[in-house]
Amino acid sequence: MNSATPSPVIRVTGVTKNFGTTRALHNVDLTVEKGEVVVLLGLSGSGKSTLLRHLDGLELPTEGDVSVLGQHLPKSSARELRALRGRVGMIFQQFELVPSLTVLENVLTGALARLKGPRLGLWAYPKALRLTALTHLDRVGLLDKAYQRADRLSGGQQQRVAIARALMQSPEILLADEPVASLDPESSEQVMRLIREIAADDGLTVVCSLHQVDLALGWGDRIVGLRHGEVVLDTATDGLSKAQVMEIYGRVTTSTTELSAIELELGALAAPLPVQDGLL
Ligand SMILES: Nc1ncnc2c1ncn2[C@@H]1O[C@H](COP(=O)(O)OP(=O)(O)OP(=O)(O)O)[C@@H](O)[C@H]1O
């Protein structure tokens, strides 16, 4: 952990991102303090992945500024961006493991950015790194699977391998893009609990996109709600109810079709939400 890490660790200011004629983000502001666990909540297409990808410089804004760990990403060189990515771990919905490699080799690939040249096979990695990888596998409860092929594992286990791989970077920030969207409820809970535990133990800052209000409320310190690329909600989860989150979405939503999608995807309420026109 870098003790000189500035606070806030993430500062997004007035970010707009256009892909051709598609506006994926519009005037987004977001500040995340060190050690905070933030959920990005929103429907499919609301801009969650695009915002996450701005936080490790995989995308750069059309307008506005993104500062991560004290580095202004739009002003950074390719080399500086690569160095930043070494300090920011990322996990994805589809795990992104190499299926034919062993679990241990997959974890070791998390250290590749620090090594010179490609590595083929377990023995191409220094012993110290192999031991570190085994320690991380132990931490995610998969030490006994180290020498199995990654594609023999369940989805939940594969996501835990991806977490161990991210830990190889000793990240200061962990970004998670819909990490449990492909998992059953039990595995989802396990993975989300694990991320929280690791964040607390290592003082990690976490930004995680989700599309279920229930999961977000029980898990994050704070929810940032996106809709059509704009932030419509940014509040602590403490004391916040599902009905309040849905009410905020209801307030900024003028179309009944969109409201139905929100109810379906973010979490249906027993009572229909009021549609208030003209509040956009
Ligand atoms: N590389 C790209 N080129 C063109 N359009 C893009 C690109 N990436 C994202 N978009 C568009 O930007 C908008 C936001 O997409 P984004 O993937 O960020 O949403 P999301 O909330 O993460 O959705 P999902 O939950 O389905 O992943 C969408 O309209 C999407 O089609």
The ligand as a Tripos MOL2 file, in Angstrom:
@<TRIPOS>MOLECULE
LIG
   31    33     1     0     0
SMALL
NO_CHARGES

@<TRIPOS>ATOM
      1 N1        -16.7960    1.2120  -27.4260 N.pl3     1 LIG1
      2 C1        -18.0350    1.6570  -27.6150 C.ar      1 LIG1
      3 N2        -18.4250    2.0730  -28.8470 N.ar      1 LIG1
      4 C2        -19.6620    2.5520  -29.0530 C.ar      1 LIG1
      5 N3        -20.6090    2.6630  -28.0970 N.ar      1 LIG1
      6 C3        -20.2830    2.2610  -26.8620 C.ar      1 LIG1
      7 C4        -18.9790    1.7330  -26.5600 C.ar      1 LIG1
      8 N4        -18.9500    1.4210  -25.2400 N.ar      1 LIG1
      9 C5        -20.1680    1.7310  -24.7390 C.ar      1 LIG1
     10 N5        -20.9620    2.2330  -25.7160 N.ar      1 LIG1
     11 C6        -22.3500    2.7050  -25.5420 C.3       1 LIG1
     12 O1        -22.3520    3.5570  -24.4210 O.3       1 LIG1
     13 C7        -23.5360    3.3680  -23.6540 C.3       1 LIG1
     14 C8        -23.1690    2.9540  -22.2430 C.3       1 LIG1
     15 O2        -22.6330    1.6360  -22.2750 O.3       1 LIG1
     16 P1        -22.0370    0.9020  -21.0070 P.3       1 LIG1
     17 O3        -21.5000   -0.4130  -21.4650 O.co2     1 LIG1
     18 O4        -21.1190    1.8170  -20.2960 O.co2     1 LIG1
     19 O5        -23.3410    0.6750  -20.0980 O.3       1 LIG1
     20 P2        -23.5460   -0.3020  -18.8530 P.3       1 LIG1
     21 O6        -24.3860    0.4330  -17.8820 O.co2     1 LIG1
     22 O7        -22.2310   -0.7880  -18.3770 O.co2     1 LIG1
     23 O8        -24.3600   -1.4890  -19.4950 O.3       1 LIG1
     24 P3        -24.2520   -3.0720  -19.1780 P.3       1 LIG1
     25 O9        -24.7940   -3.2350  -17.7860 O.co2     1 LIG1
     26 O10       -25.1200   -3.6880  -20.2240 O.co2     1 LIG1
     27 O11       -22.7990   -3.4470  -19.3020 O.co2     1 LIG1
     28 C9        -24.3530    2.3290  -24.3980 C.3       1 LIG1
     29 O12       -25.2570    2.9940  -25.2430 O.3       1 LIG1
     30 C10       -23.3080    1.5780  -25.2090 C.3       1 LIG1
     31 O13       -23.8770    1.0280  -26.3640 O.3       1 LIG1
@<TRIPOS>BOND
     1     1     2 1
     2     2     3 ar
     3     2     7 ar
     4     3     4 ar
     5     4     5 ar
     6     5     6 ar
     7     6     7 ar
     8     6    10 ar
     9     7     8 ar
    10     8     9 ar
    11     9    10 ar
    12    10    11 1
    13    11    12 1
    14    11    30 1
    15    12    13 1
    16    13    14 1
    17    13    28 1
    18    14    15 1
    19    15    16 1
    20    16    17 2
    21    16    18 1
    22    16    19 1
    23    19    20 1
    24    20    21 2
    25    20    22 1
    26    20    23 1
    27    23    24 1
    28    24    25 2
    29    24    26 1
    30    24    27 1
    31    28    29 1
    32    28    30 1
    33    30    31 1
@<TRIPOS>SUBSTRUCTURE
     1 LIG1         1 GROUP 0 **** ****
